[in-house]
Amino acid sequence: MLFVLIPWLAGIAIVDFAKRRVSNQWLLAGALLAIGTLAKNGSPLDVTWQQALIGGIGAFVVLLGFYALGVMGAGDVKFAGVLGLWVGGPALVPIATGAGLLAGGHALFCLARRHGPRSMGRGDEGHVPAGEGTSASALNGAPVTTGGIPYAGYLAVMALLWLAWRAIPTTP
């Protein structure tokens, strides 16, 4: 089933980076395929039911807290849960750590770009003129959202790197 998992992960990454969205249809397909492979004891990653459930439920529950705080999208949370079904709990630790580092770097880059040297001393840090990516809620004092960080995309990229790392032979 790696012939399905790899293109699925790549598709999630591409779409999330491009559109900052994760399709529920793709998530449902991924979940059903993961459950189907587990039901046949055919997990390409040797994941047991217990590992899959711990990974899927654990990732979903942990990231649900970030969604509740408003710092993560629902698609990111759902994708993490489905990814946990595929790779299991133990594999999610390095995947999520790497994705967190990439997403954190992305966030720092966005902050530096938005509040970099050109904005210093102008006295309007944090002010976004109307028409420049603002919404009516932003003009009324609500936080400005300009697309967010594609965390599902970073999770997918790290999962692909993890799969590639697993494929490297360990014997000389």
Secondary structure, DSSP 8 states (H G I E B T S, - for coil): -HHHHHHHHHHHHHHHHHHS---HHHHHHHHHHHHHHHHTT--TT---HHHHHHHHHHHHHHHHHHHHTTSS-HHHHHHHHHHHHHHHHHHHHHHHHHHHHHHHHHHHHHHHHHSSGGGTTSS-TT---TTSS--HHHHTT----SS---HHHHHHHHHHHHHHHHHS----
